[in-house]
Amino acid sequence: MASIGFIGIGNMGAGMAGNLAKAGHAVTVFDLDLEKANAIEGVTVAGSASAAVTGAEVVITMLPAGNAVTSVYRSNVFPHASNGALFIDCSTIDVQTARALAAEAAAQGHAMLDAPVSGGVSGAEAGTLAFMVGGSADGFAQGLPLFEIMGAKAVHCGDAGAGQGVKICNNMMLAIQMISVAEGFVLAEKLGLDPQKLFDVSSAASAQCWSLTTYCPMPGVGPQTSADNGYKPGFAAALMHKDLGLAMEAAQANGAGTPFGQAAFDAYAAMVGRGEADKDFSGIIQTMRD
Ligand code: NAD
């Protein structure tokens, strides 16, 4: 059993840290909001990020954005970590920062993995997340038993930054597909078509995709989804907007042409601007309608 320092016990981190503790690991947690940390069973609560890291064999972070991750690693993790401790950042951040921090960690003798997740809060609680992991093969092998507790799947995507890269490419494709499905149903509506007929045809034809068959944004057709529940997330529009922003940053920095990704980013910015940041990302159909 490993001693683990876990920093960032928000919506996602709470379930992940709780599952590691349930599996018998010695988990010491820290969050700027200590009340959250006190609510997790079986963990020790530290008074600072530095204290959570001290003596830990593995440090896991689950923070909102790249600036928080950089600040926690530079101020607390690098100066206080034990020799050879493994670092795993599960936050969704930009590829550049993930690569820079991994290089700084390596210079100090630590393997660092970028390991963003998909599966949402319910996946974090149930231990069924999917991990997309960048970093060395040895680091991945060391982290794998922990990924297997917190998740149902872990894919080693390549060197440092590859996990973040795969995550933003996947989510950019997802956003574009969701918008395409939403536009199809909006056009069908304007044509006076029965949405069930469109679903019956398209879900078995060439337009079929996850956003249509599994997560249809049109209420009342297909399996029960967030659309049938007032667009309660699920995966919030704010998070899709954040991930598309990271994808556009990466596209610009690396000279990739992503005009549909840019259009999707603009559409989610509009949805967030309408005060719908907390709605599920499939609620984009309402923005398309208007
Ligand atoms: P959250 O805001 O609920 O949790 C983040 C936590 O980090 C908060 O509790 C905050 O107090 C803490 N924090 C911030 N700065 C800190 C610091 N300097 N030191 C210590 N603690 C600090 O966010 P979340 O929903 O748990 O998401 C975490 C990460 O996971 C994000 O990068 C997000 O993009 C990603 N993600 C979220 C989901 C989801 O469905 N919520 C799904 C996939 C990926």
Residues whose N, C-alpha, C, O or C-beta is under 5 A from the ligand:
A	BS01	NAD	G8 I9 G10 N11 M12 G13 F30 D31 L32 D33 M62 L63 P64 A65 A68 C90 S91 T92 V117 S118 G120 V121 G234
